[in-house]
Amino acid sequence: MDTINDFIASALPYTEWPMFLLLIGGGLFLVFYSKLMPYRFFGHAIAITAGKYDNKDSKGDVSSFQALSAAVAATVGLGNISGVAIAIHDGGPGVVFWIWMTALIGMCIKFYSCSLAIMYRGTDSDGNLQGGPMYYITKGLGEKARPLAIFFAVCGLFGFLGVFTANQFTETFMSVVKPSSTLFEMSEENWKWTIGIVLAVITSLVIFGGLKNIAKVASAIVPFMVAVYLIAVIVVMALNSEQILPALKMIITEAWNFKSLATGGFWGLVIIGVRRAMFSNEAGLGSAPMYHGQSKNDEPIREGLVAMLGPFIDTILVCTFTAIVIILSGAYLEDSSGIVMTLSAFEKTLFGWGDVLLMVIVTAFALSTLFTYSYYGVKSLSFLTNAKIGKFYNWYFVIMIVFAAVASLELVKNLIDLSYALMVIPNMIAVLLLAPKVNVELKKYILKYKDGRS
């Protein structure tokens, strides 16, 4: 494992700059190229998500709300709770500012990519409707671009494993329950194996039921648990209201820390923010279009507007609240990272039992994330082979859950960062090249909306 981790860590710097340029540079281009239109239709996006424009006769398997819930289930979770803590540990409070900036740009990227997911839907070997980067690459750019789609799908076989979620859930359980000292006499290592196996079994009960089963469970769990988490955070902030503004001030002032030697200087700080924001909301990664491409929606722009809400919910809201709790509690000064830092913050600020509440929330988030990630992997393998073979990804997925439970955080983090950085490259190339076609559809939709025909 040390050898694998060293190899992954050594490869990561070579993928960061292409990822950074495509994600931030390409994202900024899309923001100006769209003339800020997606942001101006924010209220309309909420109305679409609420079901006001649903059409039962449209092609697809799930509603726009279910697609958003499933996509958010993969992002609102441990990426926001422990991912933010990792970012603050690696780069200090100022890194949160760059997470915000990446999320705002990510909203526009999601708009374009998920609009494309509806514009260029295809079918798998079983004739089922499919959407996502592999399809808008091959159908939008043509067969000559198939190598890009294949590269994306191969990276997805690793990037869509639930290793980070399984690893951080195990750390949560071990930190809060401390099973080796309070329950049956078992070593810490054996407890980790046990947790991994239990997680794998529970995940199996849902993911082998397919997309509709995953979407149904995600849309039931996610809104409720996000609400519980936000209420808990708001209570903490209300009890420590005098420290909120200093925490926000620290985030903004530290964002411009040009002497941050620990993170490789100012640009190291920015890259950590971009990397963790991408892990938080997956904008530019190409995963969300896989779900949104399955929506019962024949209007590409409408689906793009719904998808745009994802980065706002999971990064602008959830990540910010998590960061404020970590900073005002003083947990960021401790020598801890990941979920352990967030658990410490909640324990300190919620009467000593906040870590237990967070464990319950993390359990729900972890399961919903595992359910949704498995589907992304199935689609990647199905594209590379066929729909029947693609289903075998679920077996590989549950085995890797057990592996992740006993793996080190460093190995898991490096594996995900490398896979994500590689997946951004083909996806963002396709999104940027196909952006003019989205703009044509956007102009048509705006005219219909103003005429009351949308």
N, C-alpha and C positions, 0 to 999 in steps of 0.2 A: 504493500500500500504506500509506503514511503517513496518507493521508486516511481510508482504511477503518479503520485502527487507532485514529485519533483519535475517529472516530464510535463505534466499539465501546466504547472506554474511557470516553467521556462517557455512554454509555447504561448502563454497568455499575452505577454507584452506585444507580440507580433500581430495580434488580432485587435488590440485595443484601439489603435489609431484609425484603421479603416472603419471600425465600428463607430468610433467617436465622430469622424468626419461625415459618415452617412447619416447617423442618427441626429446629430445636432445641425450640421451643415445642411443636410437634406431636409430635415424637419423645418428649419428656418425658411428654406426656399418654399416649402409647401405653405407655410403660414402666410407669406407675402403673396404667393401665387394664387392663393384662395381669396385674397383681399379680405381676410378675417371673417369670411361668410359663415363657417361652421360655428364660431363663437357667437356670432350675432343671432343664430337660430337656437341658442341654448334652451330657451323656454319651450320652443317647438319640439326639441328633442325629448324633453320631459313629458310632453303631451303624447308623443309617439310611444314612449316607453310605457305609459299608463294604459295603453291599449286603445286610445281614441281613434287611431287610423288602421286598426287590425282588419285584415280581410281573410276570412276563412277559406276562400277559394284560391288563395295564393299558393304557389308551390313551396315546399319546405316541410320540415318535420317538427319545428318548435316555434313558439311565438317570439317576437323580438324581446319581450321581457325575460323569457326563459333563457334566450341566448345571452342576453346581458348578464343575467344571474349566474349562468354557468361560466361565462368568461370572467366575471368579477370573483366568482368562487375560487378561480385559479390564481387570482391576484390579491384580493382582500383576504389576508390570512397571515401566514408566518412571514411572508415577504414584507408585510407592513409592520409586524410586531417585532420580529427578530432581525429582519433585514435592515431596518432603520437603526437598530442598536449596533449592528455590525458596522454600518456606515459611520456612525458617531464614534465608535471605538477606533476605527481605522483613520478617520479624518477630522474628528472633532465636531462640535455643534454646527460649524459653518457649512459642512457638507449638505445639511438639510436644505439650504438655499438653492443649491445646484440640483437637488432632487426636485424642488418646486419648478425650476426653470425647465428641466427636462420633461416634467409632467405636462406643463402648459403646451410645450411643443408636441408632446406625445398625443395630446388630444386631437391635433390636426392630422398627425400621422395615422391615428386610428380611424379618423373620418375617411381618409383616402383609401386605406387598405381594406376596410370593411365594406366600403362602397364597391370596390373592385371585386370583393368576395361574392357579391350578388350579381354584378355585371358579367362575370366570367365563371359561371358555375359549370361544372362538368358532371360526369357520372363515373362510378367505379365499375369494376368488372361484373358486379351483380346488377348493374343498371340503376343503382341508388344515387340520388342527387347529392353532389358533394361541392364544397367550396373551400377556398383557402389559397395560400401562396402557390402551391404546386399547380393549381388550376388557372389562376390568373397569370402565372408565368407562361405556361404552355399555350393557353388559349388567347391570352392578350398579346404576348410577344411572339408567339408562334413556336413551332417545333424546334427551330434552331436554338431556342433558349432552354430546351429540356435539361441540359446539363446543370443549369442553375437550379431548376426544380429538384433534380436528383440530389444535388449537394445539400439543399435545404432539408430534404426528407432524411438523408443520412445523418445529418447533425441532430435532427429532431429525435432520432432513436435514442440519443443520449440526453439531449436537453430536456426532453419531456418526461424523464424519469422523476419520480417523486422523492428523490434522495434527500433534498434539502428539508422538505417537510417532515419526512420520517425521522431524520436526524434531530431536528429541533424539537419535535414532539417528544422524542425519547429524553432529550435533555430537560424538557419541562417537567416530565413525569418524575425523573430522577431527582430533580432539584426540589420539587414541592413535596412529594410523597416520601422520598428517601427510603425506598422499599427495602434496601439491604439491612436497615436497622430497625424497621418498624413492622415488617411483615415476615413471611417465611424466611428461614435462613438460606439465602442464596447470595452468591457473589454478585457484584455490580455488573460484571460481564454477562452472567447468565440472565440477569434481569433485563439487560438490553436485548438479548436474543429473544426473550419472552415477549417483550413489548413489540419488537419487530414482527414476530409471528402473529400476534393478536391483530396488529394493524393490517397485516397482509390478508388475514382471513376476513376481517370486516370489509375491507376494500373489495375483495373478491365478490362478496355477496351483492354488491351494487354494480361494479363495472362489467360483469359478464352479462348484465341485462341490456347493455347497449345505450345509445344516445338518449332515447326518450326517458329511460330509467334514471340516467345521470342527471338530465335536465330537471326532472321532477323533484328529485332529492335536493339538488342544489338550490332550486327556486324556493324550496320550503325552509332550508337551513339558513342560507346566506342572509336574507333581509333581516331575520330575527336576531341572528348572532351579531351582525354589524350594529344593529340598534342597541343590543345589550352592551357591546364594547364601547360604543360612543357615549352611552349613558354613564358607564363607569368612569370614562375619561373626563366627562363633563363634571361629574361629582368631584373628582380629584382637582380639577381646575378651579371649581367654585370654592373648595376648601383652601386653595392656595392662590387665590385670585391676584394677590399683590405681586406674585412672582411670574405671572404670565408675560407681562410686557418686558421685564428683564430677560426672560428666556428667549423671546422673539428678537430682542435687540442683540443678544449674544449670537443668535443664528446669522443675522444679517451682517454684523461687524466681523465675525470670524470667517464669513464666506470670502472675504478679501484678504485673508492672511497669506501674504506673499512669502512669509518666512516659515511656512509649515514644512520643516525639514523631514518630519516623521513620515509624511505622505508623498515625498518626492517633489516638494514645492507646490506652488499654486496650481499648476496644471494637474498634478497628482490629486489634489483636492477635488478639482472639477471632474476628473475621470472617475473617482470613487462615487461622486454624486450621480453621474450619468449611469454608471454600472448598476448601482443599487436602485435607481429609479426605474431602469429597464427591467430589473428583476421584480420590482414592485408592481408595475402596471403593464409590462410586456409590450409597450408601444414600440413599433418598429420590428418586433420579434417575428410577428406573423402567426402567432397562436390564436389570438382572438378572431381573426377572419375565418378560422376553421369552424368555429361555432356560429358566428354570424352568417356564414355562408349557408347554414342549414335553416335559417329563419323562414317563416311563412310570410315572405315579403318579396314582391316583385319590383319594388322601388328601391334602387341602389342607394340613392341619397338619403332616404329615410333611415335605412339600416346604418349608414355611416354616421348619421347624427346620433342614433341610439348608442352606437359603440363609443362615440366621443365622450360619453358620460363616464365610462370606465375609469380612465386616468384621473378624472376629477374626484370620483368617489374614493378610490383606493389610495391615491397619493396626496392630492391637495387636502382632503379631509382626514383620512385615517392616519396616514404617515405623519402629518403635522401634529395631530393630537398625541400620537405615541411619542414623538420627539420632545414635545413640551413636557410631558410627564417625566420622561427620562432626565431632562435637564433640570427641571425645578426640584426633583427629588434628590439630585446630586449623584444619582446612580452612574452617570457618565464618567465620574471621577474614579470609579472603582476599577480594579484590574479584572474586568469580566467583559464578555462579548456575547452577541447573539441573544437568545431568549433569556439567558441567565440574568443579563443586565436589565431587561424589561421586567422580569419577575421581581427583581430587587426593587425596582422603581415602584411597582404597584404595591408590594408588601409594605414599603415605607409610607406610602401616601393613602392607603385604604385600611387603616386601623389594624394592620397586621394580618389581614386575611385576603388582601388584594391579590396575592399570588395564587391562592386557591381559586378565586373567581376567574383569574386569567387562564388558569389551567383548563377550566371547563370551556371557556371561549376558544382557547387554542385547540382543544380536542375537536370541536365542531369545525373550526376552520381547517384543521389538518385533514380531516376526513373528506370535506368538500373539495379541497384542493387535490387530493389524491384521486378522487373520482373523476374530476375534469381532466387532469393531466393524462390519465390513461387513454382517454379518447383521442387526444392529440397524437400520441404515439401510435395508436392503431391506424389512424389516417396516414401517418408517415409511412409505416410499413406496408399498408394496403396500396399506396401509390407506387412504391418500389417493386411490389410483387403483384398481389391481387387481394380482393376483399376476404377471401377465405383464409389465406395465410396471415393477413393483417391482424386477424383476431388473436393469433398466437402471441402477439405483443403483450397482451394482458398477463400471460404467464411469466414472461420475462420481467414485466413491471412489478408483480407482487414479490418475485424472488429478490429483486433489487431493493424493495422496501426493507426486507430483513437485513440485507447487507448494509443499508444506510443507517440502520439503528445502531450498529456497532462501529461505523466508520468515524473518522475524525471530522470535525467541522471544517478544517482547512482543506481536506481532500474534497469534500462535498462542495464547498464554496468554489473551489478552483474548477471543478468539473462543470458546474453550472455556468460559471462566468465564461469559460472557454467555449462551451457549446452555444451559449446565447450570442456571444460576439461573432461567431462564425455564421449563425443563422440570420443575423441582421444584414449581412452583406448581400446575399441573393434577394432577400425580400425587399430591402430598401431600393436596390437597383431597379427592380420591377415596378415598385410603387412610383418612383420618380419618373420612369419612362412612360408609364401609363397615366400619370396625373392629368395630362391634357384631355384625355377621354372622360375623366371624372368631371372636369370643369365644364365640359359640354353638357353632361347630364345635370350638373348643378344649375346651370343657367335655365335649362328646360324646367327643372323642378321649381325654381324660384318664380318663374312665370306662372306655372300652374297654381302654386301656393297663393300668389297675389290675386289670381283670378278666382280663388276658392274652389279649384278643381283637384287639389292634392288630397 
